[in-house]
């Protein structure tokens, strides 16, 4: 699509990651310049909204976008797909691609009950807060007792991206209101220390607040007739895997490529799944022990974690750890559909 330079221009400029204590003292730090491959921080960090906007602007001249509507019913046969929109319109298509994320409602219309989610026992929230004097191009991560973590990352707009994590099954589901989700976080982070009060205050005013109990999407099949799943709707890895956008883009590329070189839609969808299923399986291989280990519940556990972080931050270990944690997707060879 000729967007490589445009994507690079959207880089947030993050230069590293510092693990800090309650007094904002750096316990350990990894700088991007010291890594030979992506690790806790990467050479290219792009905000999800910026990437979505770029793709929309690049494709809007050739594609019709319908906003403020959704599909409420789907019927398909060997010849195509009939969909009914909430607005009342009905249309017929050769192929329906469902790519609306981990909690896809349309997926449940076509594949009811087939998703067997793998819950990671971690509730996460992301939102934007005003930039503070302590914020820099280095991301900061703070662990509090009780399986809690908070942090900030730079963006390219003069503000700061904040996050909260709470380990353990929360009582919330996707269906709860934003007010209930924020109340849960306020209660969970009461007395957490560090800059948490500032982040809680910023959370209340944030217009881009996102919250979820992290869970992977596990589907035995990605298509049913001329209906196919793509991206998180098919295989959500969760932010713990760090490859959601990459897998979605690669998935779209492979799907488009197979549709151009295969005689039938059914054959293209089968080939699409055959090509991608192995790398998706590897990418989803995130041990549930990981979020537990990096979210200790006791003071002793936090001290041990910080000692491990200092060890990992040493040049000798950080380079090897980054290689060991390199996502499976980086070894995936893109098919050539030219």
Secondary structure, DSSP 8 states (H G I E B T S, - for coil): ---HHHHHHT-----EEEEE-TT--EEEEEEGGG-SS-SSS-S----HHHHHHHHHHHHTTTS----S--EEEEEEETTEEEEEETTS-EEEES-EEE-S-TT-HHHHHHSTTT---EEEEEEEEEEEEE--TT--SEEEEEEETTTEEEEEEE-SSSEEEEEEEEES--S--TTS-HHHHHHHHHHHTTT--TTHHHHHHHHHH-SS-EEEEEEE---S-SEETTEEE-THHHH---TTTS-HHHHHHHHHHHHHHHHHHSSSHHHHHHHHHHHHHHHHHHHT---THHHHHTS-SSHHHHHHHHHHHHHHTSHHHHHHHHHHT--GGGG-------
